[in-house]
Each structure stands twice: as structure tokens, then as C-alpha cells.
Amino acid sequence: MPDEHRRSVGALSDEPFVASLFRAMGYNARATRAVRDDGIDVIAHRDELGIEPPIIKIQVKSNDANICADHVKAFYAMVHERDVGIFITTGDYTASASSFARSKGNLKLIDGSGFVELIQKYYDRLDMVSRETIRLRRVLVPDAQSA
């Protein structure tokens, strides 16, 4: 991802924005920054009460450097067997971090490019405050095959 996109996305990687993004995706989600969260930045779940598994635990890092396996392993240590862990970075992951995540069925890594794709896909469903954080507009491009 180009550096200018990483910098602009870095402003979006705060917990309330990510919680809003997951709500736009259909989850019940809340940021945990007001409490001691031990590295869990957002909690998301499908049911309204938040008691049915899986509980989704999300960590968010605004980082230009690659996230190493040690950081991913430390986060994963907080994810219970019945939970799902999602680690989001505005940067990328080292090969060892990606390898570790692939070995775990309940751990997903989202890099900067994937984060941008989610924002683009669910932008219209974001709440107004989150849409004010980043203003996007649709650009229609003719399909080359239909011309």
C-alpha cells in the first residue's frame, strides 16, 4: 500500500472507528479504550447481549513497521478457544506472524490493504461520525467490456 494511504488510514485505526466499522458489518461492537483492556481494543459479537460465542476480540495497531509474530502471539494468548481474534494493522505482518495466524483456526490478520477494502465496502453503512472521519465519494467508471 502506498505510504500516503497508510498515513491517512492510520487516523482511522482508533478503537471507536473500528467498532463503528464492525457495526456497519452487522456486528454488535464496542470500543474498550475506556477500561483496562489488556490489548483488546474492540469487542464484537452477533447477539445483542454479547453472551453467545464466538466473542470477537480485536486488536488495532497503527503501524508502518511490520507486525512480528511475538505481537500476534501475545494478542492470541488473550483469545479463548471459543473466541475469535482479529488483529488489524495499517501496515503489514512478517512472514512468521502470518504463518502463526494460519496455524490457528480462530485468528485472522487484516493488513492495511485489507483494512482499506473493508472501509470501502462498508463505508455507506458507517455512522455519520465515522464517515466524517474520512470523507469518501463514489466515482463511477464505465465498464471497458460494455463499451
VOGULO-637517 format. One record per residue (C-alpha): residue in one letter; x, y, z; residue number from 1. Coordinates in nm, 4 decimals, decimal comma. Example, Ala and Ser with C-alpha at 12.3 -4.5 7.8 and 13.67 -1.06 7.14 Angstrom:
<volums>
a:1,2300:-0,4500:0,7800:1
s:1,3670:-0,1060:0,7140:2
</volums>
This chain:
<volums>
m:0,0000:0,0000:0,0000:1
p:0,1399:0,3452:-0,0828:2
d:0,2722:0,5445:0,2144:3
e:0,0191:0,8272:0,1719:4
h:-0,2679:0,5776:0,2031:5
r:-0,1145:0,4208:0,5132:6
r:-0,0849:0,7606:0,6812:7
s:-0,4464:0,8543:0,6074:8
v:-0,5713:0,5146:0,7230:9
g:-0,3643:0,5476:1,0408:10
a:-0,6030:0,8164:1,1603:11
l:-0,8862:0,5653:1,1234:12
s:-0,7330:0,2947:1,3353:13
d:-0,8650:0,4237:1,6656:14
e:-1,0967:0,1958:1,8588:15
p:-1,4257:0,3856:1,8074:16
f:-1,3789:0,3894:1,4293:17
v:-1,3044:0,0162:1,4180:18
a:-1,6063:-0,0559:1,6412:19
s:-1,8197:0,1503:1,4017:20
l:-1,6802:-0,0442:1,1058:21
f:-1,7750:-0,3756:1,2677:22
r:-2,1234:-0,2421:1,3457:23
a:-2,1517:-0,1497:0,9757:24
m:-2,0621:-0,5121:0,9016:25
g:-2,3578:-0,6303:1,1110:26
y:-2,1910:-0,6980:1,4461:27
n:-2,2670:-0,5532:1,7859:28
a:-1,9352:-0,3893:1,8689:29
r:-1,7905:-0,1583:2,1302:30
a:-1,4540:0,0011:2,1864:31
t:-1,2836:-0,0898:2,5131:32
r:-1,0416:0,2022:2,5445:33
a:-1,2177:0,3457:2,8488:34
v:-1,1294:0,0382:3,0524:35
r:-0,8120:-0,1591:3,1092:36
d:-0,8399:-0,3939:2,8133:37
d:-0,5062:-0,5818:2,8146:38
g:-0,4634:-0,5248:2,4412:39
i:-0,8215:-0,5930:2,3362:40
d:-0,9365:-0,2738:2,1637:41
v:-1,2801:-0,3763:2,0368:42
i:-1,5236:-0,6489:2,1404:43
a:-1,7745:-0,7654:1,8788:44
h:-2,0429:-1,0331:1,8696:45
r:-2,3509:-1,1323:1,6720:46
d:-2,6086:-1,1459:1,9506:47
e:-2,7392:-0,8311:2,1194:48
l:-2,6400:-0,9382:2,4697:49
g:-2,2883:-1,0418:2,3763:50
i:-2,3043:-1,3749:2,5520:51
e:-2,3275:-1,6234:2,2653:52
p:-1,9977:-1,7490:2,1282:53
p:-1,7949:-1,6638:1,9471:54
i:-1,6939:-1,3359:2,1036:55
i:-1,4690:-1,1488:1,8613:56
k:-1,1697:-0,9801:2,0215:57
i:-0,9991:-0,7201:1,8062:58
q:-0,6637:-0,5523:1,8459:59
v:-0,5798:-0,2498:1,6310:60
k:-0,2305:-0,1168:1,5597:61
s:-0,1483:0,1908:1,3563:62
n:0,1961:0,0944:1,2419:63
d:0,4182:0,1491:0,9396:64
a:0,6506:-0,1310:1,0517:65
n:0,5590:-0,4949:1,0046:66
i:0,3888:-0,6630:1,2997:67
c:0,6027:-0,9530:1,4205:68
a:0,4948:-1,2955:1,5426:69
d:0,5644:-1,2037:1,9069:70
h:0,2983:-0,9294:1,8953:71
v:0,0472:-1,1618:1,7311:72
k:0,1221:-1,4412:1,9809:73
a:0,0804:-1,2020:2,2765:74
f:-0,2587:-1,0956:2,1417:75
y:-0,3615:-1,4555:2,0703:76
a:-0,2843:-1,5502:2,4315:77
m:-0,5881:-1,3365:2,5289:78
v:-0,8209:-1,5126:2,2837:79
h:-1,0058:-1,8044:2,4400:80
e:-1,0646:-2,1257:2,2490:81
r:-1,4287:-2,0404:2,1718:82
d:-1,3469:-1,6786:2,0766:83
v:-1,2178:-1,5341:1,7520:84
g:-0,9205:-1,2993:1,7423:85
i:-0,8793:-1,0353:1,4736:86
f:-0,5569:-0,8334:1,4593:87
i:-0,5804:-0,5235:1,2396:88
t:-0,2804:-0,3156:1,1366:89
t:-0,2446:-0,0245:0,8984:90
g:0,0888:-0,1787:0,7994:91
d:0,1717:-0,5408:0,7282:92
y:0,2802:-0,8626:0,9028:93
t:0,6064:-1,0520:0,8978:94
a:0,6097:-1,3951:0,7344:95
s:0,6368:-1,5607:1,0770:96
a:0,3333:-1,3679:1,2067:97
s:0,1306:-1,4724:0,9018:98
s:0,2452:-1,8330:0,9405:99
f:0,1441:-1,8369:1,3074:100
a:-0,2011:-1,6989:1,2244:101
r:-0,2559:-1,9586:0,9515:102
s:-0,1911:-2,2300:1,2099:103
k:-0,4789:-2,1024:1,4261:104
g:-0,8357:-2,1562:1,3128:105
n:-0,9724:-1,8741:1,5249:106
l:-0,7232:-1,5983:1,4373:107
k:-0,7474:-1,3581:1,1438:108
l:-0,4925:-1,0956:1,0416:109
i:-0,6057:-0,7884:0,8486:110
d:-0,3305:-0,5756:0,6966:111
g:-0,3537:-0,2149:0,5796:112
s:-0,4812:-0,3074:0,2339:113
g:-0,7473:-0,5365:0,3783:114
f:-0,8497:-0,2649:0,6240:115
v:-0,8941:-0,0157:0,3389:116
e:-1,1009:-0,2709:0,1446:117
l:-1,3341:-0,3175:0,4431:118
i:-1,3726:0,0589:0,4824:119
q:-1,4572:0,0961:0,1139:120
k:-1,7018:-0,1942:0,1181:121
y:-1,8941:-0,0822:0,4286:122
y:-1,8482:0,2958:0,4064:123
d:-2,2157:0,3659:0,3280:124
r:-2,3201:0,1780:0,6438:125
l:-2,0833:0,3640:0,8793:126
d:-2,2361:0,6055:1,1282:127
m:-2,2137:0,9764:1,0492:128
v:-1,9291:1,0433:1,2944:129
s:-1,7160:0,7747:1,1316:130
r:-1,7965:0,8989:0,7825:131
e:-1,6850:1,2449:0,8928:132
t:-1,3523:1,0919:0,9970:133
i:-1,2857:1,0056:0,6344:134
r:-1,4886:1,1535:0,3548:135
l:-1,5180:0,9331:0,0500:136
r:-1,7240:0,9780:-0,2600:137
r:-1,8158:0,7243:-0,5197:138
v:-1,6618:0,7541:-0,8615:139
l:-1,8361:0,5656:-1,1378:140
v:-1,6122:0,4198:-1,4056:141
p:-1,7514:0,2770:-1,7296:142
d:-1,7056:-0,0936:-1,7767:143
a:-1,4497:-0,1412:-2,0553:144
q:-1,6263:-0,4584:-2,1729:145
s:-1,9572:-0,2818:-2,2370:146
a:-1,8054:-0,0039:-2,4489:147
</volums>
